[in-house]
Amino acid sequence: MVKNCHMMIFGSTGDLTYQKLLPAIFDLYKSKDLCDQFQLVCIGRKAYTLDEYLEPIGEQYHKQIEFHDFKKHILYFQMDFTNSEAYKTLTQFDFTKHWVFYLATAPRFFRLITESLQANQYLDQENGFKRIVFEKPFGENFEDAKTINQAIRNILEEDQIYRIDHYLGKEMIQNILLTRMYNNVIEMLWHKDAIESVEIVISEKDGVKNRGNYYDHSGALKDMVQNHIFQIVALIAMELPENLTPSEIRSEKNKILKKIQLTTDNVFGQYEGYHQEKDIPEGSKTETFVAMKLLIDSKRWENVPFYIKTGKALAIKHAHVVVRFKKNKGNVNENVLMIEIQPEEGIYLQMNSKMPGISTDVTKVTMNYCHSCLKYGAEPSAYSRLLLDTMLGDKSLFASWEEIETSWEIVDKVVKIKEKQELVIYEPYKMWDQYVLVEKGWWIDD
Ligand code: BG6
């Protein structure tokens, strides 16, 4: 249990809070990871009673008896966080305790909120720690991210800053490095001589839902590629550090991110009907789909294509990494290692084997490791895991500033490429992505 730590959410009436943060904190409450006096302060501009505020979280929560107990720990506090004068009204909370502030807001407010908390001495650490979680994307581009970082570093020590990327809290993402580190049979083949290509896919069925305002500024590139996808590329491609310490891992991830090379093979798409979604301006050219071929300028990965693909309003929701090994003889199927991130969690190895019986034909067989099958009881969601780490002061699963900086440098270049390229309009909820890319000749989906 974390002792005496409270939490305050800015941007508490947004989708992120209802869909991810409140359920994650409720899970921590149920698993008794929060202290008895735990207080969750949800800051919002509108006048709501607590019941009105909590209504959108959904019936499945309201039905649970434990949720009614959990509600006693929540306080909805009406305040306009964009008005620095308004922060005076927060004096009623006891900031001598430990506090985690969660900024579930657009990055343009990160600086204002941090400076206003500081100006009112709420970040004073004499008696209790003060940590701030910054939701992604951290900034809107490289320059913006740098400005924000400098401003918050003027106020906070690096160990008070948590730049969150919730994919790093997912079980199978955490498992990538361990699988490489502790399976020589894999790590010994983890290079250009054995590997033909790597595919990293995060596909979503939902469109932009109620997040049009945010999403239209961001697009798939800044919403998914700059952070989640690049973090996965880094974990797959990095050199293994001597020790799996947070600082060594981050430093190796950053080294490999710096070696990413863009190519001319890129597809940017937008789903049909995007303009009819709430808060999307007519004529918007924001991409809801990105597929790119990347190369990595290192000895280990020379000429091995990394295909990345992510988009909204696609046929299915899933995320996985596919590592294709080189074929050796004739028409025998290649070996494929698939790391399933979601909805299933596991590792599958496709091999060749003799057909049973008198035939000597060879057939594809799959060896399956089901990670979720090993779970005992409820596993923490990515957000609960990361929120708990924040309260415990463990930054292992958070991105470093250097990685974020490098990722922005690359994405800024991709934005320029995108401006010159045609935006493909695709039919939502179809296997569109497969057809287009297979036709293009550099994408094979399973
Ligand atoms: C978020 C993006 O970071 O990740 C969303 O802002 C996206 O647009 C979400 O839907 C996907 O997360 P998950 O865990 O549902 O795959």
Residues whose N, C-alpha, C, O or C-beta is under 5 A from the ligand:
A	BS01	BG6	D223
